Amino acid sequence: MLCDVTTPQDLDDRFRETLAALPAAQRRRDAADPVTDDAPLTGAQLLDLFDAQVTSRQLDLAGRWLRSFGEGFYTIGSAGHEGNAAVAAALRPTDPALLHYRSGAFYCVRAAQAAADAPPTSTVEPGSTVEPTSAAGPDSAARPTSTVAPASSTDLRSSTEPPSGAAPSTAGEPTAGAESAEAAEGEPAGSTPPGGFEAYAEAARDVLRGMVASSQEPIAGGRHKVFGRADLAIVPTTSTIASHLPRAVGMGLAVERLRRMDSAGRRTGAGAQVGGAENAPWPPDAIVVCSFGDASVNHASATAAFNTAGWYDHAGLRIPVLFVCEDNGLGISVRSPKGWVEATLRSKPGIRYFSADGADPVGTYAAAAEAAAWVRRHRRPAVLHLHTVRLMGHAGADAESAYRSPAELADDVARDPVAATARLLVEAGVATGDELLARYDETGWQIRRLAEDVLGEPKLASAAEVVSALAPRRPVRVARAVADAAARASGPGAGARAEAFGGKPPELAGPLTLAQSINAALADGMLDHPRMAVFGEDVAAKGGVYGVTKGLRDRFGAARVFDTLLDETSVLGLGLGAGLAGMLPVPEIQYLAYLHNAEDQLRGEAATMQFFSQGAFRNPMVVRVAGLAYQEGFGGHFHNDNSVSVLRDVPGLVIAVPARPDDAAPMLRTCLASAAVDGSVCVFLEPIALYHTRDLYADGDGEWLAGYPEPGSWVTGHVPIGRARVYQVGSADDLTIITFGNGVRMSLRAAAALAEEGVGTRVVDLRWLAPLPVADIIRESSATGRVLVVDETRRSGGVGEGVIAALVDAGYVGAARRVAGVDSFVPLGPAARQVLVSAEAITEGARTLLAR
C-alpha cells in the first residue's frame, strides 16, 4: 500500500492504528440527523467532508510515491490542513477563490460542489466553463431542499473491483445544502457535495496530473502544479508566499464596483451600456476567498493587502474578501512566535477576525459559515484564522527532525484533522472505524489507479508548446478593435464624445504636448471602454503630478477615476483584481523608481496568469509609469530613474515608450486594444522630461508638438506592437541611430548637426522595448552598414544590449557602437549630466563610427 512512501512519522500507519482503536458507539445515528445535537452538519455531510479529506491525504501519499521513482515533480502537500474542506463547504462554488498550496481538501470539495450544481444533462470537461444554474448558493435564503442523483454506472467504482471491505457509496444521500442548516446571523450554511470517492475523482485526477506535469492538466497544462480551474472559480496562484493577496483585494473591490454599476444600470435601464455587470465572471453578491500560510502574514505583500483592505473599509468603500490564514506554526523551518499570528491578524484595522480549530470540522464549518455570511452581508473584509498542523514536513526532501523535536512531531500527529473527523463520526454513531478505514483504503486504491493512468499522459514537448499560452498576440484583431473604436467615436458615440470634451474635441485644440495627447487618448479610451478605470496616487482631484490625468475625474466620475493609497503593490494588486473581474484597469505608478518595490506584482502575478491558466484566466492591464531622466530642476534618482531591465526580463510583458505626442495617442490605443482583445499586460512608460516639451531644435520652434488625430484617421495612424518609427535626415544613407524616449529628441538634434557636415542619418525610434522591433532594426541597420545605438538607460543591462544582440543574431556584419548611460544612479542637479547621454555625446559617437 501507499504507506511505504510516508515519512518517518508513519502517518498512514498511525492513522490506521487510530481508526482501529476507536470504540463503536452504543447506537447508530441516522446520517440525516445532526452529527451532534447542536451541530450545523448532519452525519452525511460530515461523512462527505471526511471523503474529501481522505482524498486529499491519499493524494499527498501518492505524490511521495510518484516522486520515489522520479515521476512526480511536486511533493508540497496538504496533510494537516485538511480542515480547509469545511471552509470550502461553507462557501458557494461561485465564490472566486485564490488558494494557497496546501488546499487539496478545499479543491476536492469545490470540484464536487460545482459538479453537483452543474446541469444534470451535461458532461463537465476539465477546464470548461460552467455557468451556475442560479446565483443562489450555500448561504442563499431561497435555496430549496434537494437530493443528489445516484452516481453513474460508469464511475470509477464499477470499472474495477475495489478492495475487499470497501464501504458502500453514499451517493444519493442529501447534500449539506439540502438540510438548510442555519449559519450565524440567520443565513443558511453552505453545502457539501455527495459522498464517496466518485464525487472527488475528477479533482484527484486534476491534482495528479499537476504532480506529473501532464499537458492534460486542466489549468496550467503541465507548466506548474497549481490549484485552479475556471469552471470552479478557482484562480491559480503560483507563489509560495502572499503575493496573491493584493490581487484578492483588487478582485473584491472590482466585484463590489461592478455590482453597484450593475444596480445603477438596472435602475436606469442602461445595463451594460453604463458598465453593468451582466457579463461579470461571478455573481454580483459573490465574495472573494484567499488562503495563505501563517509565515506569509509577515510578507510585505500581505501587509499591503491587509492595509489596503482596511484603508478602503475605513474610507467607506466595500471590499468583500475573506482571508483565510492556515496557521501550522511554521514557515518551512522557521517558527511563528506563539501568539504572533493571532495578535497580528486581530490588530488589522477594518478587518473582522474569526478563528477556528482545523482539527474540529464542525467548529471550522460553523466559523467559516459565519465569516462568509458576515462578509457577504456587509461587503466588508474579514479573516478566518484556521489553526492547523503540518504533517509529513514542508515537502518530500524536508527532514523535520533537523529542526523539530520528536515531541513536537508527535503532538502534530495527535491533532491529525482527518483522524479527528473520523473520531467524531465514530463517536456520533455515524460510522465505525472499520467502515471509515474501508473508505480510506478504497480511496487510496482508486488514487493509485489514477496515478498510474496519468503517468502515461503526454508532457509539454517543445518550447513552442510551453510558451503557447504565455502572451497571445493577435495584431489583426487589435487593429480591428482600433478601427471599431474609431467608427464608434465618429458615429454613434460622436455626441457623447463631444460632450465629454466640452464641445471641443482634442483634434480641434491645436498642437498638443505629450502629456496633453496622453490625456486626450485616456479620455477617448474611457469613452470606448465602459469598464476602463484610471487610478493611482494623485490621479483624481490633482490630475496627476504632471497633469496627465487632469479633468478625467470630472468627466467620468469618481467610480472610474480615483485616488489610491500610497503603495505601489496595492495599486498593481487593485489592477490585477479588476482585470480578472472583467474590467480594463489603467493604474498609474507615479515614478519608475517606485515600481521596483512592487515588481513581483507584474512578474509573478500579472505576466504569469495566462501562462499558468492556458488563457482560462487573464488580467488585462495597461500600467502607466512616469519615468526616465532629464527633468530640469527636479532631480535625484527617485524622480529620474532610468532602470528598465527588470521589465524587459518579464516574459510576455509589453513595454511601450512614446517619445512624441503623435505617437503617444495611437500607442496607448494599441495597448488598450491589446489588453481588451488579448488580455495583454502592458507597461506604458512615459518620459517625464518630454511631457511638456514643445520645441526640438530651437526655443519657440514648436516642433515637438503635434496635432491629435481625429477618429477618421485612427486606422491609418495605427501603431502595431513591435513596430518602430524611422526619421530620415538628409540623405539618410550614411548612419543609422537606434534609440527611444528622450534619446529620440537628442538623436534628431545630433542628426541635424551631422547633416550640416554632409552626413545623412536614419533615426529609428524603437517605440516598443518589448517586444523589440527586430525586423525594423535589421532593415534600417543594413541600409547604412553603420549603427549607433543610443541608450539612455545603462550600459550594463540596458536596452542597447538587446539591440546589439538582435543585430548579432541576425548576422549583421556592419559597424556598430553604443552611447549609453553610465552604470550609476542619477545624482542630483548638474552632476546628472556626467552620467546621462547627451546630444553632444551622440554626435561624437557618430563621428567616431563614421571615421572607421
MARFI-396676 format. One record per residue (C-alpha): x, y, z; residue in one letter. Coordinates in steps of 0.5 Angstrom, whole numbers, plus 2048, in hexadecimal, padded with zeros to 3 digits. Each point is the difference from the previous one (the first is absolute). Example, Ala and Ser with C-alpha at 12.3 -4.5 7.8 and 13.67 -1.06 7.14 Angstrom:
<atoms>
8197F7810A8028077FES
</atoms>
This chain:
<atoms>
800800800M802807800L802800807C8077FE7FDD8018077FEV7FE804806T806804804T8037FD806P7FA802804Q7FC7FB7FDD7FA8047FFL7FC7FA7FDD8017FB805D7FF805805R7F98027FDF7FE7F87FFR8027FF808E7FC806802T7FA7FD7FCL8017F9802A800802808A7F98047FFL7FB7FD804P7F98007FCA7FA804803A7FB7FD804Q7FB8017FBR8008027F8R7FE8077FFR7FB8027FAD8058037FBA7FB8057FEA800803807D805805803P8067FD802V7FF802807T7FA803803D8028077FED8057FF7FAA7FF8047FAP8027FA7FCL7FC7F97FFT8047FA800G7FF7FF7F9A8038077FFQ8067FE805L8017FA7FCL8018047FAD805804803L8047FA802F8007FD7F9D8038077FDA805800806Q8027F97FEV8008017F9T805806802S8047FC804R8017FA7FBQ8028057FBL805802805D8037F9800L7FF7FF7F9A8058067FFG8057FD804R7FF7F97FDW8018037F9L806804802R8037FA803S8027FE7F8F8008067FDG7FA8017FDE7FD805805G802807800F7FD803806Y7FF7FE807T7FE806804I7F97FD803G7FA802804S8017FB805A7FE803807G7FC8067FCH7FA7FB7FEE7FC804805G7FF8057FAN7FB7FB7FDA7FB803805A8028077FDV7FE7FE7F9A7FA7FD802A7FD807804A8018047F9L7FD8007FAR8037FD7FAP7FF8067FCT805804805D8068017FDP8067FD804A807801800L8037FA803L8077FF804H8047FA7FEY7FD7FC806R7F98007FDS7FF7F97FEG7FA7FE804A7FD8077FEF8017FF7F9Y7FC7F9800C7FA803804V8008067FBR8007FB7FAA7FB7FB803A7FB806801Q8018037F9A7FE7F97FDA7FA800805A7FE8077FED8017FE7F8A7FA7FF7FCP7FF7F8800P8007FF7F9T8078037FES8067FD801T806804803V8068007FDE806802804P8028087FEG7F98017FDS7FC806803T7F97FE803V7FB805801E7FD800807P7F87FE800T7FF805805S803806803A7FD7FC807A8067FC803G8017FD807P7FE806804D7FA8027FCS7FA801804A7FC7FE7FAA8047F97FFR7FB7FA7FFP8017F9803T8027FB7FBS8047FA800T8067FE7FBV7FE7FA7FBA8047FA801P8077FF7FCA8007FE7F9S8017F87FFS8078027FCT803803806D8077FE803L7FD7FB805R7FC7FC7FAS8078007FBS8047FC805T7FF7FC806E801803807P8047FD805P7FC7FC805S7FC803806G7FF8077FCA7FB804802A7FA8017FCP7FF8067FCS7FC806804T7FE8037F9A7F8801801G801803807E7FE807801P8058067FFT801805805A7FC8057FDG7FA7FC800A800800807E7FF808801S805800806A800807802E806804801A802805804A7FC807800E7FA7FC7FDG8037FE7F9E7FF7F97FEP8077FC7FFA8047FD7FBG7FF7F97FCS8057FA800T8007FC7FAP7FD7F97FFP8057FB804G8047FA7FDG8078017FCF7FC8017FAE7FE807802A807801800Y8037FC7FBA8018067FBE803804805A8057FB801A8027FF7F9R8018077FFD805800806V8037FA7FEL8018037F9R803806803G8057FC804M8037FC7FAV8008067FCA7FB7FD7FBS7FE8057FAS7F97FE801Q7FF803807E7FA8057FFP803806803I8088017FFA8007FA7FAG8077FE804G803806801R7FF800807H7FD7FC806K7FA805802V7F9800803F7FC8047FAG7FA7FF7FBR7FC8057FDA7F97FC801D8027FF807L801808801A8077FE803I8058057FDV8077FC800P806803805T8077FE7FET803804806S8027FC807T7FF807803I7FB805801A8018047F9S7F97FE7FEH7FC804806L8018067FDP7FC7FD7F9R7FB7FE805A7FE807803V8008027F9G7FB7FB7FEM7FC802806G8008077FEL7FE7FE7F9A7FA7FB802V7FD806804E8018057FBR7FD7FC7FAL7FA7FE805R7FF807801R8018027F9M7FB7FB7FED7FB802805S8018077FDA7FF7FD7F9G7F97FD802R7FD806803R8028047FAT7FE7FA7FBG8078017FDA8037FA803G8077FE7FDA8008077FCQ802803806V8057FB802G7FB7FB803G8027F9803A7FC7FC7FBE8067FC7FEN804800806A8037FA802P7FD7FF806W7F9801803P7FF807803P8007FE807D8067FC800A805800805I8087FF7FFV8037FB804V808800800C8047FB804S807800803F8057FE805G802803807D8078017FEA7FD8047FAS7FD805804V807804801N8018017F9H8008077FDA7FA7FE7FBS7FC7FD806A801806804T7FE8047FAA7FA7FC7FEA7FD801807F802807801N7FC8027F9T7FA7FC802A800803807G8018077FDW7FA8007FBY7FC7FD805D802806805H7FE8047FAA7F97FD7FFG8027FC7FAL7FE7F9800R8047FA7FEI7FD7F9801P8067FC802V8017FA804L8077FF802F8027F9803V8067FF804C8027F9800E805800806D8047FA801N805804804G8067FF7FBL8038037FAG8047FA7FEI804800806S7FF807803V7FB800806R7FB805800S801803807P7FA7FE805K7FA8047FFG8038057FBW7FC7FE7FAV7F9801804E803806803A8028037F9T7F97FE7FDL7FC803806R8038067FFS7FF8027F9K7FB805800P7FA8007FCG8007F87FFI7FC7FC805R8037FA803Y7FD7F9800F8047FA803S7FF7F87FFA8047FA802D8017FC7FAG8007F9803A7F9802802D7FC7FF7FAP7F9802803V803806803G8048027FAT7FA8007FCY7FC804804A805805801A8018007F8A7F98017FFA7FF805805E8068047FDA7FE7FF7F9A7F9802802A802807803W8058027FAV7FA7FE7FBR7FB804804R804806802H8058007FAR806801804R8067FC801P8027FB806A8057FB801V7FF7F9803L8067FD804H8007F97FFL8047FC805H8047FA7FCT8067FC801V8057FE7FAR8017F87FFL8057FD7FCM804806800G8008067FBH8027FC7FAA8037F97FEG807802802A7FF803806D8037FD806A7FC803806E8047FC805S8058057FFA7FC806803Y7FA7FD804R8007FB806S7FD7F9800P7FB803805A7FE8067FBE7FF7FB7FAL7FC7FB805A7FC806802D7FE8027F9D7FE7F87FEV7FC800806A7FC8067FDR7FF7FD7F9D7FA8037FDP7FE7FA7FCV8007FC807A7FC805803A7FB8007FBT8007F8801A800800807R7FA805800L7FC7FB7FBL8017FA804V7FE803807E7FA8037FDA7FE7F97FDG8008027F9V8057FB7FEA8057FB803T808800800G8007FA7FBD7FB8047FCE8048067FFL8067FC7FFL7FD7FD7FAA7FE8067FDR807803802Y8037F97FCD7FC8017FAE8018077FFT8087FE800G7FF7FB7FCW7FC8047FBQ805806800I8067FB7FFR7FC7FD7FAR7FF8087FDL807801802A8027FA7FBE7FC8037FBD803807800V8077FD7FFL7FF7FF7F9G7FD8067FEE8048057FCP804805802K8028077FDL8057FE7FBA8028067FDS802808801A7FA8027FCA7FB7FC804E803803806V7FF8077FEV7FA7FF7FCS7FC803806A804805802L7FE8067FDA7FC7FF7F9P8018067FBR7FA8017FBR8028067FCP7FB8007FBV7FA7FF806R804806803V8008047FAA7F87FF7FFR7FF802807A8038067FFV7FC8017FAA7FA7FE803D801806806A8018057FAA7FA7FE7FDA7FC801807R804806801A7FE8037FAS7F97FD7FFG7FB7FE806P805803805G8018067FDA7FB804804G8037FD807A8078027FER7FE8077FEA7FD801807E8067FC803A8058057FDF7FB806802G7FE8017F8G8088017FEK8037F97FFP807800800P8018007F9E7FE8077FFL804802806A8068017FCG8077FD801P8017FC807L8067FE804T8017F9802L7FC801807A7FA8037FCQ8007FB7FBS8007FA805I7FB804804N7FB8007FAA8027F97FEA7FE7FE807L7F98037FFA7FF7FD7FAD8017F9803G7FC802806M7FA8017FBL8017FA7FCD8017FB805H7FB801805P8037FC805R807803800M802803806A806805802V803800807F806801804G804805804E7FD8077FFD7FD7FF7F9V7F9802802A7FF807803A8078027FFK8007FD7F9G8077FD801G806803802V8028037F9Y7F88017FEG8007FA7FBV7F97FE803T7FD807801K7F98007FFG7FF7F9800L7FC7FF806R7FB8067FFD7FF7FD7F9R7FF7F8802F7FE801808G8047FD806A7FE7F97FFA8048007FAR806804801V802800807F806801805D8037FA804T804800806L8088017FFL8027F97FFD8027FD7F9E7FF7F9802T7F9801802S7FF8057F9V8027FA7FCL7FC7FB804G7FA8047FFL8018007F9G8017F8800L7FA7FF803G7FC8057FCA8037FD7F9G7FE7F9803L7F9802801A7FF8037F9G802807801M8058047FCL805803805P8058057FFV804801806P805805801E806800803I803807802Q8077FF7FEY8047FA7FDL8047FF807A7FA7FF804Y7FE7FA7FCL8067FC802H7FE7FE807N7F97FD7FCA8037FD7FAE7FE7F9802D7F98027FFQ8028017F9L8057FA7FFR7FD7FB805G7F98017FFE7FE8047FAA8047FD7FBA7FF7F9802T7F9800800M7FE7FE7F9Q8077FB800F7FD7FC806F7F98007FES8017FF7F9Q7FC8067FFG7FA7FE804A801806804F8038067FER802807803N8008067FBP803806803M8048067FDV804803805V8028077FFR807801803V803807800A8087FF7FFG8078017FDL804806802A8028077FDY7FB804805Q802807800E801803807G7FD7FA803F8057FA801G8027FA804G8007F97FFH7F97FF802F7FD8057FBH8057FF7FAN8007F8800D8037FD7FAN8007F9802S7FB7FC7FCV8047F97FFS7FC7FD805V7F98017FCL8047FD7FAR8017FA803D7F97FE801V7FD7FB7FBP7FA8037FCG800807803L7FF8057FBV804807801I7FE8067FCA805806801V7FC8067FCP8058067FEA7FC8047FCR7F8803801P7FE7FD7F9D8037F9803D7FD800807A7F98007FEA8007FA7FBP8057FC804M7FB801806L7FA7FE7FCR8047FA7FET8027FE807C7F8801802L7FE7FC7FAA8057FA801S7FE800807A7F97FF7FFA8017FB7FAV8067FC802D800801808G8078037FFS804803806V8038077FDC804805803V7FF8077FDF807803802L7FF8087FFE807804800P7FE805805I8058057FDA7FC8007FAL7F9801803Y8008087FFH8068007FBT7FE8057FAR8068017FCD8057FC7FCL8068047FDY7FF807803A7FC803805D7F98027FDG8007FC7FAD7FA7FB803G8037FA7FCE7FF7FB806W7F8802800L7FB7FC7FCA7F98007FEG7FB7FB803Y7FE7FB7FAP7F88017FFE7FD7F9801P7FF7FF7F8G808800800S8017FB805W8007FA7FCV8068037FBT803802806G8007F9804H8077FE803V8007F9801P8047FD806I8077FF7FEG8018057FAR805805800A8008077FDR8058037FCV8028077FEY8048027FAQ805806801V8048027FAG8027FA7FBS7FF7FB806A8057FC7FCD806800805D7FE7FF807L7FA7FC804T7FF803807I7FB7FB804I7FD803806T7FA801804F7FD805805G804806802N8057FD7FBG7FC8027FAV800807801R807800802M8027FC7FAS7FC8047FBL804806802R8067FD7FFA7FE7FD7F9A7FE8087FFA807802802A8037FA7FCL7FC8027FAA804807800E8067FB7FFE7FD7FD7FAG7FE7F9804V7F97FD7FEG7FD7FD806T7FB7FB802R7FD801807V7FC7FA802V7FB801806D7FF7F9803L7FA802803R7FF7F9803W8057FD805L7FD7F9800A7FF7FD7FBP8058047FDL7FF8027F8P8057FB7FEV7FE8007F9A8018077FFD806800804I8047FC7FBI7FD8037FAR802807802E8077FE802S8017FC7FAS7FE8067FCA806804802T8057FB803G802805806R7FB7FF806V801805806L7FC7FD806V7FE806805V7FD7FD806D7FE805806E8007FA805T8067FD802R8067FD7FCR7FF7F9805S7F97FD7FFG7FE8067FCG7FB8007F9V8068007FCG8037F9802E7F97FE7FDG8018047F9V8077FD7FFI7FE7F9802A7FB8017FBA8058027FBL8057FB801V7FA7FA800D7FE8037F9A8077FF7FDG801808800Y8078017FDV801808800G803804805A7FC801807A802805806R7FC802806R7FF806804V7FD7FE807A7FE803807G8067FF805V7FE7FA805D7FE804805S7FA803804F7FE8077FDV803805805P7FD807802L8018067FCG8058027FBP8047F9802A7FB7FC7FCA8038037F9R8067FC802Q7FC7F9800V7FB8017FBL8008007F8V8018077FDS7FE8027F8A808802800E8027F9802A7FB7FD7FBI8048057FBT8077FE802E7FE7F9800G7FD8007F9A8078047FDR8047FA803T7FC7FB7FDL8008037F9L807801801A8017F9800R
</atoms>
